[in-house]
Structure formats: C-alpha cells, structure tokens
C-alpha cells in the first residue's frame, strides 16, 4: 500500500511539472504574449490557450489583452473546440463592439461553423452532401454575411464572399433535395414551398435552376398551367443568361491566356 501511494504521489508531481496548463507564466504582458505567439507558431495550441487565458485574466484592458482574446478564438478553432471558439467570439463582440479586430473575430467564428469539404469517410462512402442536413451552414452563412455587411473592405472580405457563394449553393441544393422528396411523394404544395424557399433565401445559386424546374412540375401537378408556364419562362431566361455568362467567362479567360 505504501509503495502504491508513493507511485501515485510521484505521478501527480510529474503531471504537475509537465502539464501545459500549470503554473503562472512570468513577465510583462509583452513577454507573456510573445510566449503565446511562439506556441501558436509551433502549433502547440493547448499551451497557447493556457497562456492567452492568463493574459486575459492578468491584463484584461490592455491592447495585447484584447489581441489575446481574439487569438484565443483562433486557438479554440484550430484545436477543434467549436463551442468555446463560438462563445469566445460572441463574448468578444459583446465586449468590443467597435474594435478594429471584430472583423477577424467574425471571420474565425464563420470558419468555425464552416465545413467546406466532406470528410474522408463521406467521400469513401459516396455520400451526396446535398442529402445531408446543413447543420451549421446557416450559421456560417449568417456570420459571413454579417462580416460583409459591416466590413465590406475587410482583409477577410474576399474569402468570406467565396464562402458565401459556396454556402448558398450548398443550402439551395439541400432545399431542392427536400423539395424533390416531397414532389416524388405527391406532396406538391410542400415541394413548391421548399423550392420557393431555395430561390428566395439563396438567390444567385446555380441550384436555383433546379428549384424552378421543381416549381414548374409542382404547378403542373396542382393543375395550375399558367403558373407552370410562367415559371418555365423564367427558367428559360435564367438558362440563357447563365449560358451567356459562361461564354463571356470563357472568352475572357482565353483572351487573358493569349495576352500571357
């Protein structure tokens, strides 16, 4: 028993000495922040989180204290601590509504929600992501749109715009999937409503063409020929506009390649 107790005590002491989250980091706020920076640069996010939390507690009203709060959002995000990253971003926005760092906080919050590519398992199983509920894509879209609305000239605006386009397409495709599900089961009004929702909420997505096709079919089934004809007219106009835009893009790209 004495031997066992001794082993446990030695293990606890070793853990206290070697753990990343024990002890106070000495030095001025600048010195401590430099240590956090080195931890972030080396990818040691648990250690960085520990140091940044100390800066928050010890120097809450300093400029580096506010920088530490934003860096903490990033470290939570990189560590996969999703809820903590979002909570930290929300807290920073509440406490610093006019901070020049707020656009970055919103950007990292959007990235935390954002899931651009299917995981390896999804790819291997051949799962169509359009059939999967967009669990957090709506929050990501709302966050990036807020960033673009408040900070259209932000350093993160261009990337946010690209992600908005992707998210609109992803969400519109899911609405179409649900609408088609209803259509094939004879729930024509429900199908119509979901296709309309895709058009209204995610305007500009390529999937809008499929939404119009679903709407036209639903109107046919509901014996509303005039509405079906109007919808197909809009569909044809959009298809022509899409083809024209594609030709112009192809021509512009060819002209650029020639100049090179």
C-alpha positions in Angstrom: 0.0 0.0 0.0 2.9 2.4 0.9 4.5 1.6 -2.5 1.3 2.3 -4.3 0.7 5.6 -2.5 4.3 6.6 -3.3 3.8 5.8 -7.0 0.5 7.9 -7.1 2.2 10.9 -5.4 5.2 10.7 -7.8 2.8 10.5 -10.8 0.8 13.5 -9.6 4.0 15.6 -9.1 5.3 14.6 -12.6 2.0 15.6 -14.1 2.0 19.0 -12.4 5.5 19.7 -13.6 4.9 18.5 -17.2 1.4 19.6 -17.9 0.9 22.6 -20.2 -1.8 24.2 -18.1 0.0 24.5 -14.7 1.9 27.4 -13.2 1.9 31.2 -13.9 3.8 32.4 -16.9 6.1 35.2 -15.5 6.9 38.5 -17.2 5.3 41.6 -18.6 2.2 41.4 -20.9 4.6 41.7 -23.9 6.8 38.9 -22.7 3.9 36.6 -21.9 2.3 37.4 -25.3 5.5 36.5 -27.1 5.4 33.1 -25.5 1.8 32.7 -26.7 2.9 33.7 -30.2 5.7 31.1 -30.2 3.2 28.4 -29.1 0.8 29.3 -31.8 3.5 29.4 -34.5 4.7 25.9 -33.4 1.1 24.6 -33.4 1.0 24.0 -29.7 -2.5 25.3 -29.3 -3.2 23.9 -25.8 -0.2 25.7 -24.4 -1.1 28.9 -26.4 -4.7 28.7 -24.9 -3.3 28.4 -21.4 -1.0 31.5 -21.8 -3.7 33.6 -23.6 -6.1 32.9 -20.9 -3.6 34.2 -18.4 -3.2 37.4 -20.4 -6.9 37.8 -20.4 -7.1 37.4 -16.6 -4.0 39.5 -15.8 -4.1 42.2 -18.4 -7.8 42.4 -19.5 -7.8 46.1 -20.5 -4.5 46.3 -22.4 -4.3 46.2 -26.2 -2.5 42.9 -26.0 -5.2 41.6 -23.7 -7.8 42.3 -26.4 -5.5 40.8 -29.0 -5.2 37.7 -26.8 -9.0 37.4 -26.7 -9.1 37.3 -30.5 -6.1 34.9 -30.7 -7.9 32.6 -28.2 -10.9 32.3 -30.7 -8.4 31.1 -33.3 -6.7 28.7 -31.0 -10.0 27.2 -30.0 -10.9 26.9 -33.6 -7.6 25.2 -34.5 -8.0 22.8 -31.6 -11.5 21.7 -32.7 -13.1 23.2 -29.6 -16.0 24.5 -31.6 -18.3 25.7 -28.8 -15.6 27.5 -27.0 -14.5 29.3 -30.2 -18.0 30.5 -30.9 -18.6 31.5 -27.2 -15.3 33.4 -27.2 -16.2 35.2 -30.5 -19.6 36.2 -29.2 -18.1 37.4 -25.9 -15.5 39.5 -27.8 -18.3 41.0 -30.0 -20.3 42.0 -26.9 -17.4 43.5 -25.0 -15.7 45.2 -28.0 -18.4 46.2 -30.4 -16.2 48.9 -32.1 -12.9 47.1 -32.0 -10.9 47.0 -35.3 -10.3 43.3 -34.5 -14.0 42.5 -34.7 -13.9 41.6 -38.4 -11.3 38.9 -37.6 -13.4 37.6 -34.7 -16.4 37.3 -37.0 -14.2 35.6 -39.7 -12.9 32.9 -37.4 -16.4 32.4 -36.0 -17.6 31.8 -39.5 -14.8 29.4 -40.2 -15.7 27.5 -37.1 -19.2 26.9 -38.4 -18.0 26.3 -41.9 -17.4 22.8 -43.3 -16.2 23.2 -46.9 -15.4 19.6 -47.9 -16.9 16.3 -47.0 -14.8 14.2 -44.7 -12.8 11.2 -45.8 -15.5 8.8 -44.6 -18.1 10.7 -46.5 -16.0 10.6 -49.7 -15.3 6.9 -49.4 -19.0 6.0 -48.9 -20.0 8.2 -51.8 -22.5 10.2 -49.8 -24.0 13.2 -51.6 -23.7 16.1 -49.2 -26.9 17.6 -50.7 -28.8 14.9 -48.9 -27.2 15.7 -45.6 -28.9 18.3 -43.3 -26.7 21.5 -43.4 -26.3 21.5 -39.7 -24.2 24.6 -39.2 -24.0 26.0 -42.7 -26.8 28.5 -42.0 -24.9 29.9 -39.0 -21.8 30.2 -41.1 -23.7 32.0 -43.9 -25.2 34.4 -41.4 -21.8 35.1 -39.9 -20.0 35.7 -43.2 -22.9 37.9 -44.4 -22.7 40.0 -41.2 -18.9 40.4 -41.7 -19.5 41.6 -45.3 -22.3 43.9 -44.3 -20.3 45.6 -41.6 -16.8 45.4 -43.1 -17.0 45.2 -46.9 -13.4 46.3 -47.2 -12.0 43.9 -44.6 -8.9 41.9 -45.4 -11.1 38.8 -44.9 -14.0 40.0 -47.2 -12.9 38.4 -50.4 -12.5 35.0 -48.8 -15.8 35.5 -47.0 -17.6 36.2 -50.3 -16.3 33.0 -51.8 -17.5 31.0 -48.8 -20.9 32.8 -49.1 -21.3 31.6 -52.7 -20.4 28.0 -51.6 -22.8 28.1 -48.7 -25.7 29.4 -50.8 -25.1 26.6 -53.3 -24.9 24.0 -50.5 -28.1 25.2 -48.8 -30.0 25.6 -52.1 -29.1 22.1 -53.1 -30.4 20.7 -49.8 -33.7 22.6 -50.1 -34.1 21.2 -53.6 -33.4 17.7 -52.3 -36.2 18.1 -49.8 -38.5 19.6 -52.4 -37.8 16.7 -54.7 -38.5 14.3 -51.9 -41.9 15.9 -51.4 -42.6 16.0 -55.2 -42.0 12.3 -55.6 -44.4 11.5 -52.8 -47.2 13.7 -54.2 -46.8 16.5 -51.6 -46.9 19.2 -54.3 -47.6 22.2 -52.1 -44.7 21.3 -49.7 -42.4 20.7 -52.7 -43.4 24.1 -54.1 -42.8 25.9 -50.8 -39.3 24.4 -50.3 -38.3 25.2 -53.9 -39.5 28.8 -53.4 -37.6 29.0 -50.2 -34.4 28.0 -52.0 -35.0 30.8 -54.6 -35.8 33.5 -52.0 -33.1 32.7 -49.4 -30.2 31.6 -51.7 -30.7 33.8 -54.8 -27.9 33.5 -57.3 -27.0 29.9 -56.6 -26.7 27.6 -59.6 -29.1 25.3 -57.9 -31.9 27.9 -58.5 -32.4 26.4 -62.0 -33.4 23.1 -60.4 -35.6 25.0 -58.0 -37.5 26.5 -60.9 -37.9 23.0 -62.5 -39.4 21.6 -59.3 -41.8 24.5 -59.1 -42.9 24.1 -62.7 -43.6 20.4 -62.1 -45.4 21.1 -58.9 -47.7 23.7 -60.6 -48.4 21.1 -63.3 -49.5 18.5 -60.7 -51.6 21.1 -59.0 -53.4 21.9 -62.3 -52.1 25.4 -62.4 -50.9 25.7 -66.1 -50.5 29.4 -66.2 -48.1 29.5 -63.2 -46.3 26.5 -64.6 -45.8 28.3 -68.0 -44.6 31.5 -66.2 -42.1 29.5 -64.2 -40.7 27.8 -67.3 -40.4 31.2 -69.0 -38.3 32.4 -66.1 -36.3 29.2 -66.1 -35.5 29.6 -69.9 -34.5 33.2 -69.3 -32.2 32.2 -66.5 -30.7 29.4 -68.5 -29.9 31.8 -71.4 -28.4 34.3 -69.0 -26.2 31.5 -67.4 -25.0 30.3 -70.8 -24.1 33.9 -71.9 -22.2 34.4 -68.7 -20.3 31.2 -69.2 -19.4 32.2 -72.8 -18.2 35.6 -71.6 -16.1 34.0 -68.9 -14.6 31.5 -71.3 -13.8 34.3 -73.8 -12.2 36.5 -71.1 -10.1 33.6 -69.9 -9.0 32.8 -73.4 -8.1 36.5 -74.0 -6.1 36.6 -70.8 -4.2 33.4 -71.7 -3.4 34.9 -75.2 -2.0 38.0 -73.6 0.2 36.0 -71.4 
